[in-house]
Amino acid sequence: FDENEMTSDSGGKGHVIEYLKNKYNYKRLIMIGDGATDMEANSDGFIGFGGNIVREKVRDNAPWFVNSFYQLIDELQNNTIDSISQTNSHHQHVTTRRYSTEIQAN
C-alpha cells in the first residue's frame, strides 16, 4: 500500500480518472471494477466485474456486469458497443445498447 498514490485517499479513484482525462485528453473513461468505490468513482461509465469476487451491491447496481473478461471481449468483438453513462449526482447508471455502425454514422 503506497500512501503517496492518489488511490490511497478517499475519492482517489475519481482523482485518477480526472488526471487521466486531463493528461491524455480522453473524452470518456469507463471504470471496470469489483468494488463499491470503483462504482462510485466519477467515471463516464462503469462495468462491474465479478471474476474474482461477486459483490451484491456491484452486481445489482452496475449497468453492465460481467463475470469474466471473456464476456466483455466477446461482446465487443460481436460488433456492439454499450454507451454507459451516469445520469445524475446519485450515480444512477443507464445503459443504452447501440451498434458500432450507428455510432460511426453519428
PLY file of the C-alpha trace (Angstrom):
ply
format ascii 1.0
element vertex 106
property float x
property float y
property float z
element edge 105
property int vertex1
property int vertex2
end_header
0.00 0.00 0.00
1.55 3.30 -1.12
0.20 6.31 0.75
1.71 8.61 -1.91
-0.60 7.32 -4.64
-3.84 9.17 -5.44
-5.85 5.99 -4.91
-4.83 5.89 -1.23
-7.10 8.86 -0.42
-10.87 8.88 -0.11
-12.23 9.64 -3.57
-8.80 8.91 -5.04
-10.08 6.81 -7.93
-12.10 9.79 -9.11
-8.97 11.93 -8.91
-7.10 9.40 -11.06
-9.90 9.48 -13.63
-9.76 13.29 -13.82
-5.95 13.19 -14.04
-6.02 10.70 -16.94
-8.71 12.66 -18.78
-6.76 15.90 -18.44
-3.33 14.46 -19.20
-4.36 12.41 -22.25
-7.37 14.48 -23.33
-9.70 11.48 -23.08
-13.32 12.35 -23.78
-14.68 9.33 -21.90
-13.24 6.94 -19.39
-15.01 3.74 -18.34
-14.16 2.16 -14.99
-14.14 -1.62 -14.66
-14.12 -2.85 -11.09
-15.45 -5.18 -8.45
-15.99 -2.82 -5.54
-18.33 -0.09 -4.45
-15.56 2.52 -4.53
-14.90 1.60 -8.17
-18.57 2.15 -8.91
-18.59 5.48 -7.03
-15.58 6.90 -8.89
-16.56 9.79 -11.13
-16.14 7.91 -14.41
-18.23 8.29 -17.53
-19.46 4.75 -17.08
-18.97 1.62 -15.06
-18.72 -2.08 -15.82
-18.99 -4.35 -12.79
-16.57 -7.27 -12.68
-17.19 -10.48 -10.76
-14.23 -12.56 -11.93
-12.55 -12.57 -8.52
-15.48 -11.98 -6.19
-19.13 -11.08 -6.78
-20.25 -8.26 -4.54
-24.04 -7.98 -4.49
-24.06 -4.17 -4.42
-21.90 -4.02 -7.54
-23.75 -6.82 -9.33
-27.15 -5.28 -8.59
-26.26 -1.66 -9.39
-23.77 -1.85 -12.26
-25.26 -1.01 -15.66
-23.24 -3.87 -17.13
-21.87 -6.75 -15.07
-19.53 -9.47 -16.35
-18.03 -12.47 -14.59
-15.01 -12.69 -16.87
-13.18 -10.50 -19.31
-14.02 -13.10 -21.97
-17.65 -11.92 -21.73
-16.54 -8.33 -22.27
-14.24 -9.24 -25.17
-16.96 -11.38 -26.77
-19.44 -8.50 -26.58
-17.01 -6.06 -28.15
-15.97 -8.50 -30.87
-19.60 -9.13 -31.78
-19.81 -5.58 -33.12
-21.72 -3.97 -30.27
-20.83 -1.02 -28.12
-22.62 -0.06 -24.94
-22.93 3.56 -24.03
-22.70 3.61 -20.26
-23.35 6.89 -18.51
-24.13 8.25 -15.11
-27.22 10.42 -15.34
-27.25 12.28 -12.05
-25.33 13.10 -8.90
-26.69 9.95 -7.24
-24.70 7.86 -9.75
-27.78 6.33 -11.32
-26.45 4.21 -14.16
-28.13 3.87 -17.52
-27.07 1.54 -20.29
-28.15 2.07 -23.87
-27.09 -0.56 -26.34
-26.08 0.75 -29.73
-24.33 -0.99 -32.56
-20.99 0.31 -33.79
-22.47 1.12 -37.20
-24.85 3.60 -35.54
-22.01 5.26 -33.68
-19.87 5.56 -36.81
-22.76 7.24 -38.61
-23.08 9.92 -35.91
0 1
1 2
2 3
3 4
4 5
5 6
6 7
7 8
8 9
9 10
10 11
11 12
12 13
13 14
14 15
15 16
16 17
17 18
18 19
19 20
20 21
21 22
22 23
23 24
24 25
25 26
26 27
27 28
28 29
29 30
30 31
31 32
32 33
33 34
34 35
35 36
36 37
37 38
38 39
39 40
40 41
41 42
42 43
43 44
44 45
45 46
46 47
47 48
48 49
49 50
50 51
51 52
52 53
53 54
54 55
55 56
56 57
57 58
58 59
59 60
60 61
61 62
62 63
63 64
64 65
65 66
66 67
67 68
68 69
69 70
70 71
71 72
72 73
73 74
74 75
75 76
76 77
77 78
78 79
79 80
80 81
81 82
82 83
83 84
84 85
85 86
86 87
87 88
88 89
89 90
90 91
91 92
92 93
93 94
94 95
95 96
96 97
97 98
98 99
99 100
100 101
101 102
102 103
103 104
104 105
